[in-house]
Amino acid sequence: MSTIPCKEITTIYPLNASVFNVRKASGINKKDGVIFLNITGGLPPYKIFIDNSLIIKDLIRNLQPKEYNIKVVDTANEVVNLIVEVGYETSPTYCSMFVIGRNVNGAANCDEICLDSPVNSVVYARGDSFKLGDRLYKIPNGYTSCIAGTINWSTDISWDRIKYNNNCYEVDDDGLITGVTTCGDVKVDSQYWASENLKVTKFRDGSDIQYIANFDDFIKYKGIPAYTSYEFGESWQTRGYLYNYAAITSANILAPTGYRIPTKSDYDTLFDEVTSGGVLKSFSTWDSPNIGAQNKFNYNAKAPGFFQNSFKNINQKGNYWTSTNHPVGIGRKYIVSFSYDSENVFYGTNFTSGYDEFYPVRLIK
């Protein structure tokens, strides 16, 4: 019996072209509008014409406010015609100022600006928003209108990524926020550390951690997994919360998924790599003289203080929990101690007293 060969059949779906998004021009006389097309089916490659001019990409840039005739043609000469209007942004009622970190070296990631960069700049946004899809402006020479102060961002590549409120924002050449991610981890040799001190208020399973809101709570909730902030204030926003022994040893797991509380060996490896733990200190939050501070690798070690019968040493000490038991006795862990008046880092231990002790946590991945 002879075999009849099969022929491969290719299914070609109808050509479809639609508008995915239209970005308005930043003003009536500006040429920074954008049309995003979504093209499917047909037989690629496609040819795209705008007002009878051939273009290459399905992202059409540098458009002034007007109505455009767009034609999409596939290799089989199937045609889809579109009429797309590009509007323009009117002058906002007011502009809000935001202090942001600049990616001063134009690097491909956000590390240097997410982690204690000493360089800050000012941008403006329409109204009071700062989010994905908003347009940002640099306003020179005392202008009060966002539109009047618009500058072509493409003339300065160091503005392609900026940091605000611990997020990294991607900004295109026209000042539009096109992407947002949280600040990344800190890579030191083979280790990946969290970029800031821990700020969680719930365990990994979603259960609440007890907040210590006053001095009576230290006694009331002694031995219960808990957290607090220095002097019950707002320092946690930049320096993280302080946690007690019960929190870091809880079976519910304090660290978010993918992270853990570092061991003493983890810190040993870190300090072997940097030769002096002091060079990991940030340039801010420390009292003078902040000896040896270099913020190497953007580790950004801060001085959040701690609680030991009373709140102590904010701006002077960064004493961090480890998960390693200390040989002096049950309920003791190694504590890593950074100091404002030394480039060296020391190991100590927590103590037992009438109160629990609360220290910051820096997680490792």
C-alpha positions in Angstrom: 0.0 0.0 0.0 1.4 3.4 -1.0 1.5 6.3 1.5 -0.2 9.5 0.4 1.9 12.4 1.7 0.2 15.2 3.7 0.7 18.8 2.9 1.1 21.4 5.7 -1.9 23.7 5.8 -1.3 27.3 7.2 -4.3 29.1 8.6 -4.3 32.8 8.0 -6.6 34.8 10.2 -8.1 38.1 8.9 -5.9 41.1 9.2 -7.0 43.2 12.2 -5.6 46.6 13.2 -6.8 48.7 16.1 -5.7 51.5 18.3 -4.2 50.2 21.6 -3.6 53.6 23.1 -3.3 57.3 22.2 -1.0 59.6 24.1 -1.9 63.3 23.9 0.6 65.9 22.9 1.8 67.9 25.9 0.4 71.2 24.4 -1.4 72.6 21.4 1.9 73.4 19.5 3.8 70.4 20.7 4.9 67.4 18.6 5.1 64.7 21.3 1.8 62.8 20.8 2.0 59.0 20.3 -0.3 56.4 18.7 0.1 52.7 19.8 -1.3 50.2 17.3 -2.3 46.6 17.9 -1.9 44.5 14.7 -2.8 40.8 14.5 -3.7 38.3 11.8 -3.1 38.7 8.1 0.3 37.8 6.6 3.2 39.7 8.1 5.3 41.7 7.6 3.0 44.7 7.7 3.4 48.1 6.1 2.0 51.1 8.0 1.2 54.4 6.4 0.2 57.6 8.3 -1.2 60.3 6.0 0.3 58.3 3.1 3.8 58.3 4.6 5.4 54.9 5.2 6.6 54.2 8.7 8.2 51.1 10.2 6.9 50.6 13.7 3.4 50.1 15.2 4.4 52.9 17.8 4.0 56.2 16.0 5.8 59.1 17.7 6.4 62.8 17.4 2.8 63.7 16.5 1.2 67.1 16.8 -2.5 67.4 17.8 -4.7 66.6 14.7 -6.6 63.8 13.0 -4.5 61.1 11.2 -5.3 58.6 8.5 -3.6 55.3 9.1 -3.5 52.4 6.7 -2.1 49.0 7.6 -1.3 46.6 4.7 -0.1 43.0 5.0 1.9 41.0 2.5 -1.3 39.6 0.9 -2.4 43.2 0.3 -5.2 43.1 2.8 -5.9 46.6 4.1 -7.3 48.1 7.3 -7.9 51.8 7.4 -8.1 53.8 10.7 -8.8 57.4 11.5 -7.1 58.4 14.8 -7.3 61.8 16.6 -4.4 62.9 18.7 -5.5 65.6 21.2 -3.4 67.8 23.5 -3.2 68.4 27.2 -4.6 71.7 28.3 -2.7 73.7 30.8 -3.3 72.3 34.3 -4.9 74.3 37.0 -1.8 73.8 39.1 1.4 71.8 39.2 2.8 69.9 42.2 6.4 69.6 43.0 8.1 66.3 43.8 11.6 65.7 45.1 13.0 62.6 43.3 16.2 60.7 42.9 17.9 60.9 39.5 19.6 58.0 37.8 22.7 60.2 37.5 24.8 57.6 35.5 22.0 56.5 33.2 22.5 53.0 34.5 20.2 50.1 33.2 18.8 49.5 36.7 17.5 51.5 39.5 19.9 50.5 42.3 21.9 53.7 42.8 18.8 55.9 43.1 16.7 53.5 45.1 19.4 53.2 47.8 20.4 56.4 49.4 21.7 58.4 46.4 22.9 61.8 47.6 21.7 63.4 44.4 18.1 64.7 44.4 16.2 66.8 41.9 12.8 68.3 41.4 10.1 67.4 38.9 6.5 68.6 38.6 3.3 66.8 37.7 -0.1 67.9 36.6 -2.4 68.4 39.7 -1.1 66.3 42.6 -0.6 62.9 41.1 2.5 60.9 40.5 1.7 57.5 38.9 1.9 55.3 35.9 0.7 57.3 32.8 1.3 60.7 34.3 3.5 63.2 32.6 6.4 64.8 34.5 7.9 68.2 33.8 11.2 69.9 34.5 10.2 73.6 35.0 13.2 76.0 34.8 13.4 79.8 35.2 10.6 80.1 37.7 7.8 79.0 35.3 4.6 78.2 37.2 2.9 76.3 34.3 3.8 72.7 33.6 3.2 73.3 29.9 5.4 76.5 29.8 8.2 74.6 31.4 8.2 71.5 29.3 11.7 70.3 28.2 12.5 67.5 25.9 13.7 64.8 28.3 15.6 63.0 25.6 18.3 65.7 25.8 19.3 64.3 29.2 19.5 60.5 29.3 20.0 60.5 33.1 16.3 61.2 33.4 15.2 57.8 32.0 14.7 56.3 35.5 13.8 58.2 38.6 13.0 57.3 42.2 10.1 58.5 44.2 8.6 57.1 47.4 10.8 54.0 47.2 9.6 53.1 43.7 11.6 53.2 40.4 9.8 55.0 37.6 10.7 54.6 33.9 10.2 57.9 32.0 10.2 58.2 28.3 11.6 61.0 26.1 8.4 63.0 26.5 8.4 62.9 30.3 5.6 60.3 30.6 5.8 57.6 33.3 5.8 54.3 31.4 6.7 51.8 34.1 7.1 51.4 37.8 8.8 48.9 40.0 9.8 48.7 43.6 13.4 49.2 44.5 15.6 46.2 43.9 17.8 44.1 46.1 21.5 44.9 46.9 23.9 42.5 45.3 27.2 41.9 47.2 29.3 39.2 45.5 26.9 36.2 45.5 24.6 37.6 48.2 21.3 39.5 47.6 20.2 41.7 50.5 17.0 43.7 50.9 17.5 47.3 50.0 16.0 48.7 53.3 15.1 47.7 56.8 12.1 45.5 57.3 8.7 47.3 57.5 6.2 44.4 57.6 3.2 44.5 60.0 2.0 41.0 59.2 3.6 37.6 59.1 4.1 35.7 55.8 0.7 33.9 56.3 -1.1 37.2 56.6 -1.7 37.1 60.4 -1.1 40.4 62.3 1.9 41.2 64.4 1.2 43.1 67.6 2.0 46.8 67.5 3.5 48.3 70.6 1.9 51.8 70.8 3.0 52.9 74.3 5.2 51.9 77.2 2.4 50.0 78.9 2.2 47.7 75.9 5.8 46.6 76.4 4.6 44.9 79.6 1.2 43.9 78.4 2.5 42.1 75.4 5.8 40.9 76.6 6.8 37.6 74.9 4.2 38.0 72.1 5.5 38.7 68.6 5.5 42.5 68.3 7.0 45.5 66.5 7.3 49.2 67.2 8.8 52.4 65.9 11.4 54.5 67.7 9.6 56.7 70.3 6.4 55.4 68.7 7.0 58.0 65.9 7.4 58.0 62.1 11.0 57.0 61.8 9.9 53.6 60.5 9.2 55.2 57.1 12.9 55.6 56.4 14.5 53.3 58.9 12.1 50.4 59.3 10.3 49.0 62.3 11.9 47.5 65.4 11.0 43.8 66.2 11.3 41.7 69.3 12.7 38.2 69.8 9.3 36.5 69.7 8.7 38.1 66.2 11.9 36.9 64.6 11.6 33.4 66.0 7.9 33.0 65.4 6.8 29.8 63.6 4.5 32.1 61.4 7.7 33.5 59.7 8.4 37.2 59.8 10.2 37.4 56.4 8.2 37.7 53.2 8.4 34.9 50.7 11.9 34.7 49.1 13.7 36.3 52.1 14.9 35.2 55.5 16.5 36.7 58.6 20.3 36.5 58.0 22.6 34.2 60.0 25.8 35.3 61.6 27.6 33.4 58.8 25.7 35.6 56.3 27.1 38.7 57.9 30.6 37.2 58.1 30.5 36.6 54.4 29.3 40.2 53.8 32.0 41.7 56.0 34.7 39.6 54.4 33.7 41.0 51.0 33.7 44.6 52.0 36.7 44.5 54.4 35.1 47.0 56.7 31.4 46.9 57.7 31.5 50.7 58.2 31.7 51.3 54.5 28.1 49.9 54.2 26.7 52.8 56.2 24.5 55.3 54.4 25.4 58.9 54.2 22.2 59.9 56.0 20.6 59.1 59.4 24.0 59.0 61.2 25.4 61.5 63.6 28.8 63.1 62.9 31.5 61.9 62.3 29.9 58.8 60.7 33.4 57.3 60.4 34.1 55.2 57.3 30.7 55.7 55.6 30.9 55.0 51.9 27.5 53.3 51.2 29.4 50.7 49.2 27.1 48.6 47.0 24.3 50.9 48.0 23.7 48.7 51.1 22.4 51.8 52.9 22.9 50.7 56.5 21.0 53.1 58.7 20.9 54.1 62.4 17.4 53.4 63.5 18.3 52.9 67.2 16.7 50.2 69.3 14.6 49.6 72.5 16.3 48.1 75.6 14.3 49.3 78.7 14.0 52.6 76.8 14.6 53.9 73.3 18.3 54.4 72.6 20.8 55.6 70.1 18.9 56.7 67.1 21.3 58.3 64.6 24.2 56.5 66.4 23.6 52.8 66.3 22.3 50.2 63.9 22.0 47.0 65.9 20.5 44.2 63.7 19.0 40.8 64.5 20.5 37.6 63.2 18.8 34.2 63.4 21.9 32.6 65.0 21.8 31.5 68.6 24.4 33.1 70.9 26.2 30.6 73.2 25.6 32.6 76.3 22.1 31.2 76.9 18.6 30.4 75.8 16.7 33.2 74.2 19.9 35.0 73.0 20.8 35.8 69.4 23.8 37.4 67.8 23.3 41.1 67.2 25.3 43.0 64.5 26.2 46.5 65.6 27.1 49.4 63.3 28.1 52.7 65.0 28.5 56.3 64.0 31.9 56.7 65.7 33.6 53.7 64.1 34.2 52.0 60.8 34.2 48.6 62.5 31.2 46.4 63.1 30.8 44.3 66.3 28.8 41.3 67.3 26.9 41.4 70.5 23.8 39.8 71.9 20.3 40.7 73.1 19.6 40.7 76.8 16.6 39.6 78.9 15.0 42.2 81.2 11.6 43.5 82.4 10.9 44.4 78.8 11.4 42.7 75.5 14.2 44.2 73.4 13.4 45.5 69.9 15.9 45.8 67.0 15.7 46.4 63.3 15.9 43.6 60.7 17.7 43.6 57.3 16.7 40.5 55.3 18.7 38.4 52.9 17.3 36.7 49.8 
